[in-house]
Amino acid sequence: MMTEQFVSANITPLDSLDTLSPHEVAKLQDRNQAGLYPLFRQCALAVLNCGSELDSTKQVLEKHKDFDIRVSHKHRGVQLELINAPASAFVDGEIIQGIREHMFSVLRDLLYVVDELDICCDELEEGEQVTNMVFHILRHANAIEPHIKPNLVVCWGGHSISRDEYIYTKQVGYELGLRGFSVCTGCGPGAMKGPMKGATIAHAKQRVTDARYLGVSEPGIIAAESPNPIVNELIIMPDIEKRLEAFVRLGHGIIVFPGGAGTAEEILYMLGVLLHERNNNVPFPFIFTGPEGSEAYFETVDRFIRATLGDQAAELYEIVVGDPYDVAVKMKAGLERVTEYRKATGESFHFNWQLHIPSEFQQPFEPTHENMAALDLTSDQPDYLLAATLRKALSGIVAGNVKEPGIRAIEEHGPFELSGEPEMVEALDTLLAAFVEQRRMKINYEEYQPCYRLVQDEPA
């Protein structure tokens, strides 16, 4: 068995973020709870740990407990001192260039969001403040590209997928790339890497030299889903809610591959937004797809959506099985409708300002035992609000599976408890049981134990 190798080295940025103020350096070095050091160390380790098969933030941090990172401001600019970093991030003692770029993207976004961002104007409503914040973070990261027709396809799906499913995601990415589309994903492995990998080949064939491979993550998930090496624009949003909003504000259409609780959370987010009456006429292509043999997965998801949100929610997406070409053709037609709509309404191509995102989807949800138990899993509420509640339930399960605070909470207090109407709980139980049976909750299934318990409310 090969012994884990570690490297210590100093790195500097290539072409950006070459200066920091003394205040920023002090903030990054502050190891207290209010300082940025713990968060920066965790995110930096995730970037350096690219390719790891661990999807538990807690396990990653424990495995690399001797890793350290120090920030200094030398006469030539910013310098990061890496101590006991994973050797896989280096070649012949030199850090891999893509990983170096990702390291400084993390530094850029953490500093901007935590230390510099002051854009929430009093005259704006709360929801507008959040959207304004998302816009400014993305613009600061140079992710806003005006004067380009809608061509950014967001791909969602699981990090724990089968080999056949992974190959299929590459085939879909290839068809998208042939049509000149850029790809945005959650930046991790599996269904987040496959479409990018397929698109790179197609872009090379079409001599596309300015293709974009956007990876959008957040501090709580990045260690469990380290950025894959194809990502050439890494963006770290402050939390999962702003991460999801960034996807739908930047992207022009969404493709969903098979996945687990995290993918279900993303689906519920998008459906909840589209179900709001203010978005009735906003075109947004939304396609579920997978290889032959994935029918059972999509049937399970489709049944869950119909049982909880109703048939009108199922009308908002298409399901295509085993046909990458058809997926790309449908997406191209969808993007043409998006383009015509934005021209007709005067909407920008680069940021979807007109899409209304209810505040229930914007406010950060902390998955504590108390908050999970308080979720209203009943049908006596508007469909978009039920979608928001179900999304929070799935977000909590993701936290209990892979995020350090969630894992520790489960270790200390036992599984999260979710309760609701019998029909609602039964539908959720069927969905989650299918994810468990299909081994979609975590990569390492020998250690998986459900982090949730479902309870049916007693009849009144």
C-alpha positions as CSV (number, residue, x, y, z in Angstrom):
1,M,0.0,0.0,0.0
2,M,1.4,3.4,-1.1
3,T,2.1,5.8,1.8
4,E,0.4,9.2,1.5
5,Q,2.9,11.8,0.3
6,F,2.9,15.5,1.3
7,V,4.7,18.5,0.0
8,S,5.5,21.9,1.5
9,A,5.9,24.8,-0.9
10,N,5.4,28.6,-1.5
11,I,3.1,29.7,-4.3
12,T,2.2,33.1,-5.8
13,P,-0.7,34.1,-8.1
14,L,-0.1,34.1,-11.9
15,D,-2.0,37.2,-13.0
16,S,-4.5,38.3,-10.4
17,L,-4.9,39.2,-6.7
18,D,-1.2,40.1,-6.4
19,T,-1.8,42.6,-3.7
20,L,-3.5,42.4,-0.3
21,S,-3.9,45.0,2.4
22,P,-2.3,44.4,5.9
23,H,-5.9,44.1,7.2
24,E,-6.8,41.4,4.7
25,V,-3.6,39.4,5.6
26,A,-4.4,39.7,9.3
27,K,-8.0,38.5,8.7
28,L,-6.7,35.4,6.8
29,Q,-4.2,34.7,9.6
30,D,-6.7,35.1,12.4
31,R,-7.3,31.6,13.8
32,N,-10.2,32.7,16.1
33,Q,-13.7,31.8,15.3
34,A,-14.4,35.2,13.8
35,G,-11.3,35.0,11.6
36,L,-11.0,33.7,8.0
37,Y,-8.2,31.3,8.6
38,P,-10.3,28.1,9.5
39,L,-12.6,28.6,6.4
40,F,-9.7,29.5,4.1
41,R,-7.7,26.4,5.3
42,Q,-10.7,24.1,4.6
43,C,-11.4,25.5,1.2
44,A,-7.7,25.5,0.2
45,L,-7.3,21.9,1.3
46,A,-10.4,21.0,-0.8
47,V,-8.7,22.5,-3.9
48,L,-5.4,20.8,-3.2
49,N,-7.2,17.5,-2.6
50,C,-8.6,17.3,-6.2
51,G,-9.3,13.7,-7.2
52,S,-9.9,12.4,-3.7
53,E,-12.6,9.7,-3.3
54,L,-13.6,11.0,0.2
55,D,-16.9,12.9,0.2
56,S,-17.0,13.7,3.9
57,T,-15.6,17.1,4.9
58,K,-14.9,15.7,8.4
59,Q,-12.9,12.8,7.0
60,V,-10.9,15.1,4.7
61,L,-10.0,17.4,7.5
62,E,-9.1,14.6,9.9
63,K,-6.9,12.9,7.2
64,H,-5.0,16.1,6.6
65,K,-4.9,17.4,10.2
66,D,-1.2,18.4,9.7
67,F,-2.0,20.6,6.7
68,D,-1.4,24.3,7.3
69,I,-1.5,27.4,5.1
70,R,0.1,30.8,5.8
71,V,-0.4,34.1,4.0
72,S,2.3,36.7,3.7
73,H,2.7,39.9,1.8
74,K,6.2,39.9,0.3
75,H,7.7,42.7,-1.7
76,R,6.7,40.9,-4.9
77,G,3.1,40.5,-3.8
78,V,1.0,37.8,-2.1
79,Q,2.6,34.5,-1.1
80,L,0.9,31.4,0.2
81,E,3.1,29.0,2.3
82,L,1.6,25.4,2.0
83,I,2.7,23.0,4.7
84,N,2.1,19.2,4.4
85,A,-0.1,19.7,1.3
86,P,-1.3,16.6,-0.7
87,A,1.5,15.6,-3.1
88,S,-1.1,14.9,-5.9
89,A,-1.4,18.7,-6.3
90,F,2.2,18.9,-7.5
91,V,4.3,17.8,-10.4
92,D,8.1,17.6,-9.9
93,G,7.7,19.9,-6.9
94,E,5.7,22.5,-8.8
95,I,2.0,23.0,-8.1
96,I,-0.3,22.2,-11.0
97,Q,-1.3,25.5,-12.7
98,G,-5.0,24.8,-12.6
99,I,-4.9,24.1,-8.9
100,R,-2.9,27.3,-8.3
101,E,-5.6,29.2,-10.2
102,H,-8.3,27.6,-8.0
103,M,-6.4,28.4,-4.8
104,F,-6.4,32.1,-5.6
105,S,-10.0,32.0,-6.8
106,V,-10.9,30.8,-3.3
107,L,-8.8,33.6,-1.7
108,R,-10.4,36.2,-4.0
109,D,-14.0,35.2,-3.2
110,L,-13.6,34.7,0.5
111,L,-12.0,38.1,1.0
112,Y,-14.5,39.9,-1.2
113,V,-17.6,38.3,0.4
114,V,-16.5,38.5,4.0
115,D,-14.3,41.6,4.1
116,E,-15.3,43.9,1.3
117,L,-18.8,43.4,0.2
118,D,-21.1,46.2,1.2
119,I,-23.7,46.6,-1.5
120,C,-27.0,45.8,0.2
121,C,-28.7,49.2,-0.2
122,D,-31.4,50.2,2.3
123,E,-33.7,51.2,-0.5
124,L,-33.8,47.7,-1.9
125,E,-36.2,45.0,-0.6
126,E,-34.6,42.0,1.1
127,G,-34.9,39.7,-1.9
128,E,-33.4,42.3,-4.2
129,Q,-30.5,42.8,-1.8
130,V,-29.7,39.1,-2.0
131,T,-29.9,39.1,-5.8
132,N,-27.8,42.3,-5.9
133,M,-25.2,40.5,-3.7
134,V,-25.1,37.5,-6.0
135,F,-24.6,39.8,-9.0
136,H,-21.7,41.7,-7.4
137,I,-20.0,38.5,-6.3
138,L,-20.2,37.0,-9.9
139,R,-19.1,40.3,-11.5
140,H,-16.2,40.6,-9.1
141,A,-15.2,37.0,-10.2
142,N,-15.4,38.1,-13.9
143,A,-18.2,35.6,-14.4
144,I,-20.6,38.2,-16.0
145,E,-20.0,38.2,-19.8
146,P,-22.2,40.7,-21.7
147,H,-22.7,40.8,-25.4
148,I,-22.8,37.0,-25.8
149,K,-26.0,35.2,-26.8
150,P,-27.4,32.7,-24.2
151,N,-25.1,29.7,-24.4
152,L,-24.3,28.6,-20.8
153,V,-25.8,25.3,-19.9
154,V,-25.9,24.3,-16.2
155,C,-25.5,20.6,-15.5
156,W,-26.6,19.1,-12.2
157,G,-26.2,15.5,-11.0
158,G,-24.6,13.3,-8.4
159,H,-20.9,12.9,-7.5
160,S,-21.6,9.2,-6.7
161,I,-22.8,7.8,-10.0
162,S,-22.1,4.6,-12.0
163,R,-19.5,4.3,-14.7
164,D,-22.2,4.1,-17.4
165,E,-23.9,7.2,-16.1
166,Y,-20.5,9.0,-16.0
167,I,-19.8,8.1,-19.7
168,Y,-23.3,9.3,-20.6
169,T,-22.7,12.7,-19.0
170,K,-19.5,13.0,-21.2
171,Q,-21.6,12.1,-24.3
172,V,-24.1,14.8,-23.5
173,G,-21.3,17.3,-22.8
174,Y,-19.8,16.4,-26.2
175,E,-23.0,17.2,-28.0
176,L,-23.3,20.5,-26.2
177,G,-19.7,21.4,-27.0
178,L,-20.3,20.7,-30.7
179,R,-23.0,23.3,-30.7
180,G,-20.6,25.8,-29.0
181,F,-22.3,25.8,-25.6
182,S,-20.3,26.4,-22.4
183,V,-20.9,24.3,-19.3
184,C,-21.5,25.3,-15.7
185,T,-21.6,22.7,-12.9
186,G,-21.1,22.3,-9.1
187,C,-17.4,21.8,-10.0
188,G,-17.0,18.4,-8.4
189,P,-16.6,14.9,-9.7
190,G,-19.1,12.5,-11.3
191,A,-21.9,14.3,-13.2
192,M,-20.2,17.6,-12.5
193,K,-17.0,16.6,-14.3
194,G,-18.4,14.4,-17.1
195,P,-20.2,17.1,-19.1
196,M,-17.1,19.4,-19.0
197,K,-14.8,16.6,-20.1
198,G,-17.0,15.7,-23.1
199,A,-17.4,19.4,-24.0
200,T,-13.6,19.9,-24.1
201,I,-13.2,17.4,-26.9
202,A,-16.0,18.9,-28.9
203,H,-14.7,22.4,-28.3
204,A,-11.3,21.3,-29.6
205,K,-12.9,19.8,-32.7
206,Q,-14.8,23.0,-33.3
207,R,-11.7,25.1,-32.6
208,V,-13.5,26.9,-29.8
209,T,-10.8,28.7,-27.9
210,D,-12.8,30.7,-25.4
211,A,-15.0,27.9,-23.9
212,R,-16.1,28.4,-20.3
213,Y,-16.2,25.6,-17.7
214,L,-17.7,27.3,-14.7
215,G,-17.6,25.6,-11.3
216,V,-19.8,27.1,-8.6
217,S,-19.3,25.9,-5.0
218,E,-19.7,27.1,-1.4
219,P,-17.5,26.6,1.7
220,G,-19.7,23.9,3.3
221,I,-19.6,21.5,0.3
222,I,-16.3,22.2,-1.4
223,A,-14.2,19.7,0.7
224,A,-16.7,16.9,-0.1
225,E,-16.7,17.9,-3.8
226,S,-13.2,19.1,-4.6
227,P,-13.1,21.2,-7.9
228,N,-12.3,19.0,-10.9
229,P,-9.3,20.0,-13.0
230,I,-11.3,21.0,-16.0
231,V,-12.9,24.0,-14.3
232,N,-11.4,27.2,-15.6
233,E,-13.6,29.6,-13.6
234,L,-14.1,28.7,-10.0
235,I,-16.5,30.7,-7.9
236,I,-17.1,30.3,-4.2
237,M,-20.5,31.6,-3.1
238,P,-21.2,32.3,0.6
239,D,-23.8,29.6,1.1
240,I,-25.9,26.9,-0.7
241,E,-28.8,29.3,-1.3
242,K,-26.7,31.9,-3.1
243,R,-24.9,29.1,-5.0
244,L,-28.3,27.9,-6.3
245,E,-29.3,31.4,-7.2
246,A,-26.0,31.9,-9.1
247,F,-26.8,28.8,-11.2
248,V,-30.2,30.1,-12.3
249,R,-29.1,33.7,-12.8
250,L,-26.1,32.9,-14.9
251,G,-27.3,29.8,-16.7
252,H,-29.7,29.8,-19.6
253,G,-30.9,26.2,-19.4
254,I,-30.4,23.3,-17.0
255,I,-29.8,19.6,-17.6
256,V,-30.2,17.2,-14.7
257,F,-28.4,13.8,-14.6
258,P,-29.0,11.1,-12.0
259,G,-28.0,12.0,-8.5
260,G,-28.9,11.8,-4.8
261,A,-30.2,14.1,-2.2
262,G,-28.2,17.1,-3.4
263,T,-29.5,16.7,-7.0
264,A,-33.1,16.4,-5.6
265,E,-32.5,19.6,-3.6
266,E,-31.4,21.4,-6.9
267,I,-34.5,20.1,-8.7
268,L,-36.9,21.2,-6.0
269,Y,-35.2,24.7,-6.0
270,M,-35.7,25.1,-9.7
271,L,-39.3,23.8,-9.7
272,G,-40.2,26.0,-6.8
273,V,-38.9,29.1,-8.6
274,L,-40.7,28.2,-11.8
275,L,-43.9,27.4,-10.0
276,H,-44.2,30.9,-8.7
277,E,-46.9,32.8,-10.6
278,R,-44.5,35.7,-11.5
279,N,-42.4,33.3,-13.5
280,N,-45.2,31.7,-15.5
281,N,-44.1,33.1,-18.9
282,V,-40.3,33.0,-18.3
283,P,-38.7,30.3,-20.7
284,F,-36.1,28.1,-19.0
285,P,-35.3,24.8,-20.6
286,F,-35.2,22.1,-17.9
287,I,-34.2,18.6,-19.0
288,F,-33.7,15.4,-17.0
289,T,-31.6,12.8,-18.7
290,G,-29.5,9.6,-18.2
291,P,-28.4,6.5,-20.1
292,E,-30.5,3.4,-20.9
293,G,-31.1,1.7,-17.6
294,S,-31.7,4.9,-15.7
295,E,-35.5,4.9,-16.2
296,A,-36.2,3.7,-12.7
297,Y,-34.3,6.7,-11.3
298,F,-36.3,9.2,-13.3
299,E,-39.6,7.4,-12.7
300,T,-38.9,7.6,-8.9
301,V,-38.1,11.4,-9.1
302,D,-41.1,12.0,-11.4
303,R,-43.5,10.1,-9.0
304,F,-42.2,12.1,-6.1
305,I,-42.7,15.4,-7.8
306,R,-46.2,14.5,-8.9
307,A,-47.1,13.2,-5.5
308,T,-45.9,16.3,-3.6
309,L,-46.1,19.3,-6.0
310,G,-48.6,18.0,-8.5
311,D,-48.8,17.3,-12.3
312,Q,-48.3,21.0,-13.1
313,A,-44.8,20.8,-11.7
314,A,-44.0,17.9,-13.9
315,E,-45.0,20.0,-17.0
316,L,-41.9,22.2,-16.3
317,Y,-39.3,19.6,-17.3
318,E,-38.7,17.0,-20.0
319,I,-37.3,13.5,-19.5
320,V,-35.0,12.1,-22.2
321,V,-33.4,8.7,-21.7
322,G,-30.4,7.3,-23.6
323,D,-30.2,10.0,-26.3
324,P,-27.4,12.7,-25.9
325,Y,-28.1,14.1,-29.4
326,D,-31.8,14.7,-28.6
327,V,-30.9,16.4,-25.3
328,A,-28.6,18.8,-27.1
329,V,-31.1,19.5,-29.9
330,K,-33.8,20.2,-27.3
331,M,-31.5,22.4,-25.3
332,K,-30.5,24.4,-28.4
333,A,-34.2,25.0,-29.2
334,G,-34.8,26.0,-25.6
335,L,-31.9,28.5,-25.7
336,E,-33.3,30.0,-28.9
337,R,-36.6,30.7,-27.1
338,V,-34.7,32.2,-24.2
339,T,-32.8,34.5,-26.6
340,E,-36.0,35.7,-28.3
341,Y,-37.7,36.2,-25.0
342,R,-34.9,38.3,-23.6
343,K,-34.7,40.4,-26.7
344,A,-38.4,41.0,-26.6
345,T,-38.4,42.0,-22.9
346,G,-35.1,43.9,-22.9
347,E,-33.6,41.5,-20.4
348,S,-29.8,41.0,-20.3
349,F,-28.3,37.9,-21.8
350,H,-25.7,37.6,-19.1
351,F,-27.8,37.7,-15.9
352,N,-31.4,36.8,-15.5
353,W,-32.7,39.7,-13.5
354,Q,-36.4,39.2,-14.4
355,L,-36.7,35.7,-12.8
356,H,-38.4,36.1,-9.5
357,I,-36.8,34.1,-6.7
358,P,-39.0,34.1,-3.5
359,S,-37.3,35.0,-0.3
360,E,-38.0,31.4,1.0
361,F,-35.4,30.2,-1.5
362,Q,-32.9,32.9,-0.6
363,Q,-32.6,32.9,3.2
364,P,-29.9,30.5,4.4
365,F,-31.3,27.4,6.1
366,E,-29.2,26.1,9.0
367,P,-29.9,22.3,9.2
368,T,-30.0,21.9,13.0
369,H,-32.1,19.2,14.7
370,E,-34.6,21.9,15.8
371,N,-34.9,23.5,12.4
372,M,-35.3,20.1,10.6
373,A,-38.0,19.0,13.0
374,A,-39.9,22.3,12.5
375,L,-40.2,22.0,8.7
376,D,-43.8,22.1,7.5
377,L,-44.2,19.0,5.4
378,T,-47.9,19.5,4.7
379,S,-49.8,20.1,1.4
380,D,-51.9,23.0,2.8
381,Q,-49.6,25.6,1.4
382,P,-48.8,27.1,-2.1
383,D,-46.8,24.6,-4.3
384,Y,-43.7,26.9,-4.4
385,L,-43.6,27.1,-0.6
386,L,-43.9,23.3,-0.3
387,A,-41.0,23.0,-2.8
388,A,-39.0,25.4,-0.6
389,T,-39.7,23.3,2.5
390,L,-38.8,20.0,0.7
391,R,-35.6,21.6,-0.6
392,K,-34.6,22.5,3.0
393,A,-35.3,18.9,4.1
394,L,-33.0,17.6,1.4
395,S,-30.4,20.2,2.1
396,G,-30.3,19.0,5.7
397,I,-29.8,15.4,4.6
398,V,-26.9,16.5,2.4
399,A,-25.4,18.3,5.4
400,G,-25.8,15.2,7.5
401,N,-24.1,13.1,4.8
402,V,-21.1,15.1,3.9
403,K,-20.8,18.5,5.7
404,E,-18.7,18.7,8.8
405,P,-21.2,20.6,11.1
406,G,-24.0,18.2,10.0
407,I,-21.9,15.1,10.5
408,R,-20.9,16.2,14.0
409,A,-24.5,17.1,14.9
410,I,-25.7,13.6,13.9
411,E,-22.8,12.1,15.9
412,E,-23.9,14.1,19.0
413,H,-27.7,14.0,18.8
414,G,-28.6,11.2,16.4
415,P,-30.5,11.4,13.1
416,F,-32.5,14.4,12.0
417,E,-36.2,13.9,12.5
418,L,-38.6,14.9,9.8
419,S,-42.4,14.7,10.3
420,G,-45.4,15.6,8.2
421,E,-48.5,14.3,6.6
422,P,-48.5,10.6,6.0
423,E,-48.7,11.0,2.2
424,M,-45.9,13.5,2.2
425,V,-43.7,11.5,4.5
426,E,-44.4,8.3,2.5
427,A,-43.4,10.0,-0.8
428,L,-40.2,11.3,0.8
429,D,-39.4,7.9,2.3
430,T,-39.8,6.2,-1.1
431,L,-37.5,8.8,-2.8
432,L,-34.8,8.5,-0.2
433,A,-35.0,4.7,0.0
434,A,-34.5,4.6,-3.7
435,F,-31.4,6.8,-3.4
436,V,-30.0,4.5,-0.7
437,E,-30.8,1.3,-2.7
438,Q,-29.2,2.8,-5.8
439,R,-26.1,3.8,-3.8
440,R,-26.5,7.5,-4.5
441,M,-26.1,9.1,-1.1
442,K,-22.3,8.8,-0.7
443,I,-19.3,7.5,-2.5
444,N,-18.2,5.2,0.3
445,Y,-21.2,3.1,1.0
446,E,-19.7,0.7,3.5
447,E,-19.9,3.4,6.1
448,Y,-23.2,4.9,5.2
449,Q,-25.9,5.2,7.9
450,P,-29.1,7.2,7.3
451,C,-28.8,10.7,8.9
452,Y,-32.5,11.1,9.0
453,R,-35.7,9.6,10.5
454,L,-39.1,10.1,9.0
455,V,-42.2,10.2,11.2
456,Q,-45.9,10.4,10.0
457,D,-48.0,12.9,11.9
458,E,-51.0,11.4,13.8
459,P,-54.4,12.2,12.2
460,A,-56.1,15.2,13.8
